[in-house]
Amino acid sequence: MISVDLAFVEELEPWLQASLGLAVLLAAAYLVRTVVQVLLSRVFARLRTHIGPQARWAHVLLHPQVLKRVTQIVPPLVIQIGLPAVPHLMPVTAVILSNLAVALTVMYVVRALMALLDAILENHTIHGNTQATQSSSIKSYVQLGKLLLALMGTVVMVAALIDRSPLILLSGLGAMSAVLMLVFKDTILSFTAGVQLSANDMLRVGDWIEMPQVGANGAVTDIALHTVKVQNWDNTFTTVPTWRLMSESFINWRGMAESGGRRIKRTLRIDATSVQFLNEEQIRYLSSIALLHDYMADKHQAVRQTNEQMQSTLGTAAQVPANLRRLTNIGTFRAYTQAYLRAHPGVHPNMLLMVRTMESTAEGVPMEIYCFTATTSWVPYEGIQGDIFDHLMAVLPEFGLRLYQSPSGNDLRAGLAAAARPGPSAAVAD
């Protein structure tokens, strides 16, 4: 029966034999691919599930997408091997089909390597819970690797299709280096910037950065080859070219988050006309405040000793109040503010804390509060800052101080109405 079938095939026309041979070869190629795919999906997939998470390289190599791309290499390889066995195949046709199979093989190999790079990136992202993996992003390197693979694969595929050496094409590309540098200028700049950002640990995924010149103020969500994606606090996204992060300045708030404290730097503008010396009654009242008790006792003793020395030195001139040392309400309030901040549970106890009076301006006497909260979270930070200044503004009258406030239209109307209202002052004027 087999001899009859073979004889029947031999009696066919040569072109028909070649066509039939190619059809059988194509069917055999995809049959082998199916067998290999089933083998890989069953054996290696089970092996991947039984391997522990410590063998990260095995999870990369046995990634389903990598295995799928590897099986696609099988058909063109089978065609290359089986082409010589096809009967009556014209030499020109054999060369064309062989070159096409080689080009397809290169394409599928490149796709498999790209899938391997994607698997490395995915594994790095999933297991990126260590300090070493958090400090850098490999997405830009993966994208550059895929770009280089695509370029090299294209050169080899074109060389295979035209049946020439890849070196000939590469020598021609060398003459076009100026054009290639111009085309890939942004890619080269971005890759160089990405390497510098990663080497100097200047940027990580999750960092809060602020770059006003591009409208970026939020958390970094992605670091790619060409762009860095920032999710702003209003939930919008800003895409920043990677090279701009090296050529221009930006603020990275990671140091604040890692320090454990967030800075408060705000001023209270005190009305200069409310600044005065304390009298004895005010001193007794302020001494009854728990936060000021020790301060007032020490200051009162120091002032008394100084004044006693000055009285013995100046004689009768010591009766002039300007020649004596006296406590002021603004100085006492400054001491109270510092003691209040040190006792506040929301203020970091081990970081710089300072209350200072700055140069007077047309808007009053600025008193700056400089300290750090014990938390870096935004909402608790604003709550602590609000509580501190609510209390300080409310306690100002206890020291005989007032906040400076520019007169509003309502203040002017009230003043004019009071001046027009008849009263004792108007009667005296008459």
C-alpha positions in Angstrom: 0.0 0.0 0.0 2.9 2.3 0.9 4.7 1.5 -2.3 1.6 2.3 -4.3 1.2 5.7 -2.5 4.9 6.5 -3.0 4.6 5.6 -6.7 1.6 7.8 -7.0 3.5 10.7 -5.5 6.4 10.1 -7.8 4.1 10.3 -10.8 2.9 13.8 -9.9 4.3 16.9 -11.5 7.5 18.3 -9.9 5.9 21.6 -8.8 3.0 19.6 -7.2 5.5 17.4 -5.3 7.2 20.6 -4.1 4.0 22.1 -3.0 2.9 18.9 -1.3 6.3 18.7 0.5 6.0 22.3 1.7 2.5 21.7 3.0 3.7 18.6 4.9 6.7 20.5 6.3 4.5 23.4 7.4 2.0 21.0 9.1 4.9 19.2 10.8 6.4 22.5 12.0 3.2 23.5 13.7 2.6 19.9 15.0 6.0 20.0 16.7 5.2 23.5 18.1 2.0 22.1 19.6 3.9 19.2 21.2 6.5 21.5 22.6 3.9 24.0 23.9 2.0 21.2 25.7 5.3 19.9 27.2 6.4 23.3 28.4 3.0 24.3 29.7 2.5 21.1 31.7 6.0 20.2 32.9 7.7 23.6 33.4 4.5 25.3 34.6 4.2 22.7 37.4 7.9 23.0 38.1 7.4 26.8 38.5 4.6 26.3 41.0 6.7 23.9 43.1 9.7 26.2 43.2 9.9 28.4 46.2 9.9 32.2 46.0 13.7 32.2 46.8 14.5 30.9 43.4 13.6 34.1 41.6 15.6 33.3 38.5 13.5 30.2 38.0 10.3 32.2 38.1 11.8 34.5 35.5 12.9 31.8 33.1 9.8 29.7 33.5 7.4 32.7 33.1 4.4 31.7 31.0 4.9 34.5 28.5 8.5 33.5 28.1 7.6 29.9 27.5 4.9 31.0 25.0 7.4 33.1 23.0 10.0 30.2 23.1 7.4 27.8 21.4 7.0 30.3 18.6 10.6 29.8 17.6 10.0 26.1 16.8 8.1 26.3 13.5 10.7 28.4 11.6 13.5 26.2 13.0 11.7 23.1 11.8 11.2 24.7 8.3 14.9 25.5 8.1 15.8 21.9 9.0 13.2 20.3 6.7 13.6 22.5 3.6 16.4 20.3 2.0 14.1 17.3 2.2 11.4 18.9 0.1 11.6 17.3 -3.4 11.9 19.3 -6.6 12.2 22.6 -4.8 13.7 25.2 -7.0 17.0 26.6 -5.7 15.7 30.2 -5.8 12.6 29.3 -3.9 14.6 27.3 -1.4 16.9 30.3 -0.7 13.9 32.7 -0.3 12.1 30.4 2.0 15.2 29.7 4.0 16.0 33.4 4.4 12.4 34.0 5.4 12.6 31.3 8.0 15.8 32.7 9.4 14.2 36.2 9.6 11.2 34.7 11.4 13.5 32.8 13.8 15.4 36.0 14.6 12.1 37.9 15.2 10.8 35.2 17.6 14.1 35.0 19.4 14.0 38.8 19.9 10.4 38.6 21.1 11.4 35.8 23.6 14.2 37.9 24.9 11.8 40.9 25.3 9.4 38.7 27.2 12.3 37.7 29.4 13.1 41.3 30.2 9.4 41.9 31.0 9.5 39.0 33.4 12.6 40.4 35.1 10.9 43.7 35.5 7.7 42.1 36.8 9.7 40.0 39.3 11.6 43.0 40.4 8.4 44.9 41.0 6.7 42.1 42.9 9.6 41.4 45.1 10.6 45.1 45.4 10.2 45.2 49.2 13.8 45.4 50.1 15.9 48.6 50.5 18.1 47.5 47.5 15.2 47.1 45.1 13.4 50.2 46.4 16.4 52.4 45.8 16.3 52.0 42.0 13.9 51.4 39.1 15.1 49.0 36.3 12.2 49.9 34.0 14.4 52.4 32.0 17.1 49.7 31.6 14.5 47.2 30.5 13.1 49.6 27.9 16.6 50.4 26.6 17.4 46.7 26.4 14.2 46.1 24.4 15.0 49.0 22.1 18.5 47.6 21.4 17.1 44.2 20.8 14.6 45.6 18.3 17.4 47.5 16.5 19.7 44.5 16.3 16.9 42.1 15.4 15.8 44.4 12.6 19.4 44.6 11.2 19.8 40.8 11.3 16.3 40.2 9.8 17.0 42.6 6.9 20.4 41.0 6.3 18.8 37.6 6.2 16.1 38.7 3.8 18.5 40.2 1.3 21.0 37.4 1.9 23.8 39.7 3.0 26.1 39.8 6.0 24.8 42.0 8.9 28.2 43.6 9.1 27.6 45.3 5.7 24.4 46.9 7.1 26.2 47.9 10.3 29.0 49.6 8.3 26.3 51.5 6.4 24.7 52.5 9.7 28.0 53.8 10.9 28.0 56.3 8.2 24.6 57.5 9.4 25.7 57.9 13.0 25.1 61.7 12.9 21.5 61.1 11.8 21.0 58.3 14.4 22.4 60.6 17.1 19.8 63.2 16.1 17.0 60.7 16.0 17.8 59.1 19.3 18.9 62.3 21.1 16.1 62.2 23.7 16.7 58.5 24.3 20.4 59.0 24.9 19.8 62.0 27.2 17.0 60.2 29.1 19.1 57.0 29.6 22.1 59.0 30.8 19.8 60.9 33.2 18.2 57.7 34.4 21.6 56.2 35.1 22.7 59.2 37.1 19.4 59.4 39.0 19.7 55.7 39.9 23.5 55.8 40.7 23.1 58.8 43.0 19.8 57.5 44.5 18.1 60.8 43.7 14.7 59.4 42.8 12.6 56.3 43.7 9.1 55.2 43.0 6.9 56.6 45.8 9.0 59.7 46.4 7.2 63.0 46.8 8.8 65.5 44.5 8.0 69.1 43.7 8.9 70.6 40.3 7.0 73.9 39.9 8.4 74.6 36.4 6.5 71.6 35.0 3.5 71.7 37.4 4.6 68.5 39.2 3.8 68.2 43.0 3.1 64.7 44.1 4.3 61.1 44.3 6.3 59.4 41.7 4.4 56.4 40.3 6.6 55.3 37.4 10.2 55.8 36.2 10.6 54.8 32.6 13.3 55.4 30.0 11.9 58.6 28.6 9.5 59.8 31.2 8.8 60.0 35.0 5.1 59.9 35.9 4.0 61.9 38.9 0.6 61.7 40.5 -0.2 65.2 41.9 -2.1 65.7 45.1 -5.2 66.7 43.1 -5.1 63.2 41.5 -3.9 64.6 38.1 -0.8 63.2 36.4 2.2 65.1 35.2 4.7 63.4 32.9 8.2 64.8 33.2 11.0 63.9 30.6 13.7 62.1 32.5 16.5 64.3 31.2 14.8 67.4 32.7 15.3 65.9 36.2 19.0 66.2 35.7 19.1 69.5 33.8 16.7 71.3 36.1 16.3 71.4 39.9 13.5 69.6 41.8 12.6 69.1 45.5 12.6 65.5 46.8 10.8 65.2 50.2 12.1 61.7 50.9 14.5 63.0 53.5 11.6 64.6 55.4 9.7 61.3 55.3 12.7 59.3 56.5 13.6 61.7 59.3 10.3 61.2 61.1 9.5 64.9 61.5 7.9 67.5 59.3 8.7 71.2 59.6 6.4 73.9 60.9 7.7 77.4 59.9 5.0 80.0 60.3 4.8 83.5 61.8 2.4 85.3 64.1 2.3 89.1 63.2 1.9 91.0 66.5 0.6 94.5 66.6 3.6 96.7 67.6 1.4 99.1 69.6 0.5 96.2 72.0 4.1 95.6 73.0 4.8 96.9 76.5 6.5 96.3 79.8 4.9 94.1 82.4 3.6 95.6 85.6 3.6 93.8 88.9 0.0 92.7 88.6 0.7 91.2 85.2 3.9 89.5 86.5 1.9 87.9 89.4 -0.8 86.7 87.0 1.6 85.2 84.4 3.6 83.5 87.2 0.5 81.5 88.0 0.6 79.9 84.5 2.1 76.4 84.9 4.3 76.6 81.8 5.7 80.0 82.9 6.1 79.4 86.6 9.8 78.4 86.6 10.6 80.9 83.8 9.0 83.8 85.7 10.6 82.9 89.0 14.1 82.8 87.4 13.5 86.0 85.4 12.1 87.9 88.4 15.2 87.0 90.5 17.6 87.9 87.7 15.8 91.2 87.1 15.8 92.1 90.8 19.5 91.3 91.2 20.3 93.4 88.2 18.2 96.3 89.3 19.8 96.3 92.8 23.2 96.5 91.3 22.1 99.4 89.0 20.5 101.3 91.9 23.8 101.1 93.8 25.6 102.3 90.7 23.2 105.0 89.3 21.9 106.4 92.6 18.9 108.6 92.1 19.0 108.0 88.3 17.8 104.4 89.0 14.4 105.8 89.8 13.8 106.4 86.0 12.1 103.2 84.7 14.1 103.4 81.4 17.3 102.8 83.4 16.1 99.6 85.0 15.7 96.1 83.6 12.0 95.1 83.1 10.2 92.2 81.6 8.2 92.7 78.3 5.0 91.0 77.4 6.3 89.9 74.0 9.4 88.3 75.5 7.3 86.5 78.1 5.0 85.3 75.3 8.0 84.0 73.4 9.1 82.0 76.4 5.6 80.7 76.9 5.4 79.6 73.2 8.6 77.7 73.5 7.5 76.0 76.7 4.2 75.2 75.1 5.8 73.6 72.0 8.2 71.5 74.2 5.2 70.2 76.1 3.0 69.5 73.1 2.8 65.8 72.3 2.6 66.4 68.5 6.0 68.2 68.4 9.1 66.1 67.8 11.2 66.4 71.0 14.6 65.6 69.4 14.5 68.1 66.5 15.2 71.8 66.3 12.7 74.0 68.1 13.0 77.7 68.0 10.8 80.8 68.6 12.3 84.0 67.4 11.2 87.7 67.0 12.1 88.9 63.5 12.5 92.4 62.1 9.5 94.6 62.4 7.6 95.5 59.2 4.7 97.6 58.2 2.5 94.6 59.1 3.6 94.3 62.7 6.3 92.4 64.6 6.7 88.8 63.1 7.2 86.1 65.6 8.4 82.9 63.9 7.6 79.4 65.2 10.1 76.9 63.9 9.7 73.2 64.9 9.0 69.7 63.6 6.0 67.6 64.2 6.3 64.0 65.4 4.6 62.7 62.2 5.1 63.2 58.5 1.6 62.3 57.3 -0.1 65.3 55.7 -3.5 65.2 57.5 -2.1 64.7 61.1 0.5 67.3 60.4 -2.0 70.0 59.4 -4.1 69.1 62.5 -1.1 69.6 64.8 -0.1 72.8 63.2 -3.7 74.1 63.3 -4.0 73.2 67.0 -0.8 75.0 67.9 -1.7 78.3 66.2 -5.3 78.2 67.3 -4.0 78.1 70.9 -1.4 80.8 70.4 -3.8 83.2 68.8 -6.3 82.6 71.5 -3.8 83.1 74.4 -2.3 86.3 73.0 -4.7 88.6 75.0 -3.5 87.0 78.2 -0.2 88.8 77.6 -1.7 92.1 76.5 -0.8 91.4 72.9 -2.9 91.7 69.7 -2.5 90.2 66.3 -1.9 92.7 63.5 -4.7 92.9 61.0 -5.2 95.4 58.2 -8.4 97.4 58.5 -11.2 96.1 56.4 -14.1 98.0 54.9 -16.3 97.1 57.9 -13.7 98.5 60.3 -13.7 101.8 58.4 -17.5 102.0 58.4 -17.6 101.3 62.1 -15.0 104.0 62.8 -16.8 106.6 60.7 -20.1 105.8 62.4 -18.5 106.1 65.8 -17.0 109.5 64.9 -20.4 110.8 63.6 -22.2 109.6 66.7 -22.8 112.4 69.3 -21.1 111.7 72.6 -18.9 113.2 75.4 -16.1 114.0 73.0 -18.5 116.0 70.7 -19.8 117.9 73.8 -16.3 118.8 74.8 -15.6 120.0 71.3 -18.6 122.3 71.5 
